[in-house]
Amino acid sequence: MTGSNTTGIAPGTVIGGRYTVESLLGRGGMASVYRATDVPLGRSVALKVFTVDTEGAAGLGRESSEIQLLASLNHHALVTLFDATIDGGDHSYLVMELVEGPTLKERIDQGAIAEIDVAQMVVDLGEALHVVHGNGVVHRDVKPANILLNPSALQAIEFRAKLSDFGIAHLIDSTRLTMPGTIIGTAAYLSPEQARGAAPGAPADVYSLGLVALEALTGVRAFEGTMVESISARLVNDPPIPATVGPAWTALISRMTDRRPEARPTALEVVELARSIERDVYAAAAGVPAATLPLDGDVTQPVEGVTQPLADARPVEEPTRVLPAASDDATSVLPATTDGEATTVLPAASASPAASTPSRSPIARRIVLAVAAALVVITAAAFAWGAVSGGGEAEPTPTPTPLPANDGMLGTHLDELLESVTP
């Protein structure tokens, strides 16, 4: 029995009792991908139907455990696997999240990709591989055609990448859907150990991602030629990395594509190194030191003082309003009231007694001096009169007419002055 259908599936065909085929999205040597509708849920899905020989498929029990494992993997850079059936029936298929954007291969065909976008992509895909590897799964076929691009909601970057088909090679290998000795993966992106026919591990995915990053930066595939030429080249040569990519990318890609699997960084280490490049590139574009950017999270999100346009900047609200200080004495300011009224300004405390004396305005000083001069003249006249009439009988000192009441600062100073000149 074969999972045939090499001529394609007609629109309207129902697969698995619930997936209605709508249109063909793409076709490869191993499977064809259709846009379909999950009828019970009313959602659009990507239906990948195998077109290879399925004889010798493993038992349904093993298949179900593999599907459950792959369906449990969750990350924003992984295309979600909803369903899968590899049972030797009319169709063996996977049902996946439908991503509307193009593939990375289609985007590279238009030219090299901006450095900030490549850095963001490597961070996202590195995190996805870290999740996959942590669950004992190896992708085995990381290539531009298996990386789908969603338009980004951020102006700083062009797209967000999703790694597709992360379960296909795992399921195919587990159920032995291919002929013995067949290499799973695309020749141009295979790791050296895969090219030698060895069972690939997590470092193989890191190697392939390094080649993908290099191609995205340069627009040129590292190992061209026929399958034999491409595979033979990587067994004896490292991928050529042009100096135009810069020292940071050269160092990272060189480590990722080391021909020794044990010398390559882990997927998580790739994330940290790519994030460092992302921060440096973004800081250079924004004209700020990289140290001012957040250590965690997405640096392409708006950063205060970096990405906010000046026209949109809001004035900083003052927590208090300061009134002018009287003379040169220091003042302490109370917090502003919530209803927006002006705050009260109190004299600042001082260790010196003189500092606690309320300061006088120039007008008050002139009034005090004038009154004081008048009192001095009146007092002097009184003494002179007493001296002239000293031979006569002393008359009682007339009681001075009290000054008008003044409870303010001026009244205080007048009282002090009167006391100082009293005979």
C-alpha positions in Angstrom: 0.0 0.0 0.0 1.3 3.5 -0.7 0.4 6.9 0.6 0.0 7.8 -3.1 -1.7 10.9 -4.5 1.3 12.1 -6.5 -1.1 14.0 -8.7 -2.5 16.1 -5.8 -5.8 16.1 -3.8 -8.8 17.8 -5.4 -10.4 20.7 -3.5 -13.3 19.7 -1.4 -11.7 16.3 -0.5 -12.2 15.6 3.2 -9.1 14.1 5.0 -9.4 12.3 8.3 -13.1 13.0 8.5 -12.7 16.6 9.4 -10.2 18.5 7.2 -11.6 19.8 3.9 -8.9 20.6 1.3 -9.2 24.1 -0.2 -6.0 24.7 -2.3 -2.4 23.5 -2.9 0.2 25.7 -1.1 3.3 23.9 -2.1 4.9 20.6 -3.0 8.1 18.9 -2.2 9.8 15.6 -2.8 8.3 14.1 0.4 4.9 15.8 0.8 2.4 18.3 -0.5 1.0 21.1 1.6 -2.6 22.2 1.3 -4.7 25.0 2.8 -7.6 23.2 4.5 -10.5 23.9 6.9 -10.8 22.1 10.2 -14.5 21.8 9.9 -15.4 21.1 13.6 -13.4 24.2 14.8 -14.0 26.4 11.7 -10.3 27.4 11.4 -7.9 27.4 8.5 -4.9 24.9 8.8 -1.9 23.7 6.8 -2.4 20.1 5.8 0.8 18.3 4.9 0.1 15.1 3.1 3.0 12.6 2.6 3.6 11.4 -0.9 6.2 8.8 -0.1 6.1 5.1 0.4 4.5 4.4 3.8 4.9 0.6 3.9 6.3 -0.7 7.1 4.9 2.1 9.3 5.2 1.4 13.0 2.3 0.5 15.2 -0.3 3.1 16.1 0.7 3.1 19.8 4.2 4.3 19.1 2.9 6.8 16.6 0.4 8.3 19.1 3.1 8.8 21.7 5.3 10.6 19.1 2.5 12.8 18.0 1.6 13.7 21.6 5.2 14.7 22.3 5.4 16.9 19.2 2.0 18.5 19.9 3.1 19.4 23.4 6.0 21.6 22.3 5.0 25.2 22.6 7.0 28.3 21.5 6.1 31.4 19.5 8.8 30.5 16.9 7.5 27.0 16.4 4.7 26.3 14.0 2.1 24.5 16.2 1.3 20.9 15.4 -2.4 20.2 15.8 -2.8 16.7 14.6 -1.0 13.9 12.7 -1.8 10.5 11.3 0.7 8.0 10.0 -1.2 4.7 10.0 -0.8 3.2 6.6 -4.2 4.3 5.5 -5.1 6.3 2.4 -3.2 9.4 3.6 -0.5 10.0 6.1 -0.6 13.7 7.1 0.3 16.4 9.6 -2.1 19.2 10.5 -0.3 22.4 11.5 -0.8 26.1 12.2 -1.3 28.1 9.0 1.2 30.9 8.6 0.2 33.4 5.9 3.6 34.9 5.2 6.3 33.8 2.8 9.2 31.4 3.5 12.6 32.7 4.3 13.8 31.2 1.0 11.4 33.4 -0.9 12.5 36.4 1.1 16.2 35.7 0.5 15.5 35.5 -3.3 14.7 39.2 -3.1 18.1 40.0 -1.6 20.1 40.0 1.7 18.2 40.7 4.9 19.0 43.5 7.4 21.3 42.7 10.2 18.8 43.5 12.9 16.2 41.1 11.3 18.7 38.3 11.0 19.7 38.8 14.7 16.1 38.7 15.8 15.5 35.6 13.6 18.4 33.7 15.1 17.3 34.6 18.6 13.8 33.3 17.9 14.8 30.1 16.1 17.5 29.4 18.7 15.0 29.6 21.5 12.7 27.3 19.5 15.5 24.7 19.0 16.3 24.9 22.7 12.7 23.9 23.5 12.8 21.1 20.9 16.2 19.8 22.0 15.1 19.9 25.6 12.4 17.4 24.8 14.7 15.0 23.0 13.7 16.0 19.4 16.0 16.9 16.6 14.7 18.9 13.7 17.2 17.5 11.1 16.1 19.8 8.3 16.6 23.4 9.3 16.6 25.4 6.0 15.1 28.6 4.6 12.2 26.7 3.0 11.1 25.4 6.4 11.2 28.9 8.1 8.0 30.8 7.7 7.8 34.6 8.1 4.9 36.5 9.8 4.8 40.2 9.2 6.1 42.0 12.3 3.9 44.5 14.3 7.1 46.4 15.1 8.5 49.0 12.8 12.0 48.2 13.9 12.0 44.7 12.4 10.6 43.3 9.1 9.2 39.9 10.3 9.1 37.3 13.0 10.2 33.8 12.0 8.6 30.4 12.7 10.3 27.1 12.3 8.1 24.6 10.4 8.2 20.9 9.9 10.0 20.3 13.2 8.2 17.1 13.7 8.2 15.6 10.2 11.7 14.2 10.2 11.3 13.0 13.7 8.1 11.1 12.8 9.4 9.8 9.5 12.5 8.5 11.2 10.5 7.0 14.0 8.1 5.2 11.7 10.7 4.4 9.0 8.8 6.0 6.1 11.9 6.3 4.0 14.1 3.8 2.3 17.0 2.5 4.5 20.1 4.7 4.2 18.2 7.7 3.0 19.6 11.0 4.5 16.9 13.1 6.0 17.5 16.8 5.3 18.4 19.1 2.4 21.9 18.6 1.0 22.8 22.3 1.1 22.2 22.6 4.9 23.3 19.2 6.2 25.8 19.1 8.9 29.1 17.1 8.3 28.0 14.3 10.5 24.7 14.0 8.6 26.6 14.0 5.3 28.6 11.1 6.7 25.4 9.2 7.4 25.7 9.4 11.2 22.6 9.9 13.4 22.3 13.6 13.9 21.9 15.2 17.3 21.2 18.7 18.5 24.5 20.1 17.2 23.3 19.3 13.6 20.5 21.7 14.0 22.8 24.4 15.2 25.1 23.9 12.2 22.2 24.2 9.8 21.0 27.3 11.5 24.4 28.8 11.1 24.3 28.3 7.4 20.8 29.8 7.3 22.0 32.9 9.1 25.0 33.3 6.8 22.8 33.0 3.7 20.3 35.5 5.1 23.1 38.0 5.7 24.7 37.6 2.3 22.0 36.4 0.1 24.3 33.6 -1.1 24.1 29.9 -0.2 27.3 28.7 1.4 27.5 25.3 -0.4 26.4 25.4 -4.0 26.5 22.6 -6.6 25.0 19.2 -6.9 24.2 17.1 -3.9 27.4 15.2 -4.1 29.5 18.4 -4.6 27.7 20.2 -1.7 28.0 17.3 0.7 31.7 16.6 -0.2 32.6 20.3 0.2 31.5 20.6 3.9 33.4 17.4 4.9 36.7 19.2 4.2 35.9 22.9 4.2 34.3 25.4 6.5 31.7 27.7 4.9 33.3 30.9 3.5 32.3 33.9 5.6 32.9 37.3 4.0 34.4 40.1 6.1 31.4 42.3 5.2 29.3 40.5 7.8 31.5 41.9 10.6 33.6 40.3 13.3 30.7 39.5 15.7 28.8 37.5 13.1 32.0 35.9 11.8 32.8 34.6 15.3 29.3 33.3 15.9 28.7 31.6 12.6 32.3 30.1 12.7 31.4 28.4 16.0 28.0 27.3 14.8 29.4 25.7 11.7 32.5 24.1 13.3 32.9 20.6 11.7 33.3 19.1 15.1 29.8 18.7 16.7 31.2 19.0 20.2 32.8 22.3 19.5 29.5 24.0 18.5 27.5 26.1 21.0 24.2 24.9 22.2 21.0 26.4 20.9 20.7 28.4 24.2 24.2 29.7 23.8 23.4 30.8 20.3 20.5 32.8 21.6 22.7 34.7 24.1 25.3 35.4 21.5 22.8 36.5 18.9 21.0 38.7 21.4 24.3 40.4 22.1 24.7 41.2 18.4 21.1 42.3 18.3 21.7 44.8 21.1 24.8 46.2 19.5 23.2 46.6 16.1 20.1 48.3 17.6 22.2 50.6 19.8 24.3 51.6 16.9 21.2 52.4 14.8 19.7 54.4 17.7 22.9 56.2 18.5 23.0 55.1 22.2 25.4 52.9 24.2 24.4 49.2 24.2 24.7 49.2 28.0 21.6 51.5 28.2 19.4 48.8 26.5 17.5 46.3 28.6 19.4 43.0 29.3 16.3 40.8 28.8 13.5 40.9 26.4 13.0 42.3 22.9 15.3 45.3 22.4 13.4 46.3 19.3 10.4 47.3 21.5 10.2 51.1 22.1 12.9 52.1 24.6 12.5 55.3 26.5 14.9 57.9 25.2 15.8 55.8 22.2 12.9 55.0 19.9 10.3 57.5 21.0 10.1 60.4 18.5 10.8 63.8 20.0 7.4 65.1 18.7 5.7 62.4 20.8 7.7 63.0 23.9 5.6 64.2 26.9 6.8 66.9 29.3 7.7 65.5 32.7 5.1 66.4 35.3 6.6 68.2 38.2 5.6 66.7 41.6 5.8 70.1 43.3 5.5 73.8 42.4 8.1 76.0 43.9 7.3 79.6 44.8 10.0 82.3 44.7 12.0 82.4 48.0 11.8 85.7 50.0 15.3 87.4 49.9 18.2 85.0 49.9 17.0 82.7 52.7 16.6 79.0 51.9 13.1 77.6 51.8 11.6 74.2 52.2 8.9 73.1 49.8 5.8 71.0 50.7 4.4 68.6 48.2 1.8 70.0 45.8 -1.8 69.2 46.8 -3.8 66.8 44.6 -6.2 69.5 43.5 -3.5 71.5 41.9 -3.3 74.4 44.4 0.0 76.1 45.0 2.1 74.7 47.8 3.0 76.5 50.9 6.6 77.7 51.2 7.9 77.6 54.8 11.1 79.1 56.1 13.9 76.5 56.3 15.0 75.5 59.8 18.4 76.9 60.8 20.8 76.3 63.6 21.4 80.0 63.9 18.8 82.1 65.9 19.3 85.0 63.4 18.4 82.7 60.6 14.9 82.2 62.0 14.1 85.9 62.0 11.6 86.6 59.2 13.2 88.6 56.4 12.0 92.1 55.7 11.1 93.6 52.3 12.8 96.9 51.2 9.5 98.8 51.6 9.0 97.5 55.2 12.6 98.5 56.0 12.0 102.1 54.7 8.8 102.5 56.8 10.5 101.2 59.9 13.4 103.6 59.5 11.1 106.6 58.9 9.1 105.8 62.0 12.2 105.3 64.0 13.6 108.6 62.9 10.4 110.4 63.8 10.4 108.8 67.3 14.0 109.8 67.8 13.2 113.4 67.0 10.2 113.4 69.3 12.2 111.9 72.1 15.1 114.3 71.7 12.6 117.2 71.7 11.1 115.9 74.9 14.4 115.8 76.7 15.4 119.2 75.5 12.1 120.7 76.8 12.7 119.1 80.1 16.2 120.5 80.3 15.0 124.1 79.6 12.2 123.9 82.2 14.3 122.1 84.7 14.0 125.0 87.3 10.3 124.7 87.5 8.2 122.1 89.1 8.5 118.8 87.3 5.4 118.0 85.4 4.4 114.4 84.8 5.6 112.9 81.6 2.7 112.8 79.2 1.5 109.4 78.1 2.5 108.9 74.5 -0.3 108.4 72.0 -0.5 104.8 71.1 0.3 103.9 67.6 -2.3 102.2 65.4 -2.6 98.5 66.0 -0.6 96.4 63.6 -0.5 92.7 64.2 1.8 92.0 61.3 5.5 92.0 60.8 5.6 95.9 60.8 3.8 96.1 64.2 6.3 93.7 65.7 9.2 95.8 64.6 7.6 99.1 65.8 7.0 97.6 69.2 10.7 96.5 69.4 11.8 99.9 68.4 9.7 101.7 71.0 11.0 99.5 73.7 14.6 100.3 72.7 14.1 104.1 72.9 12.0 104.3 76.0 13.9 106.4 78.6 
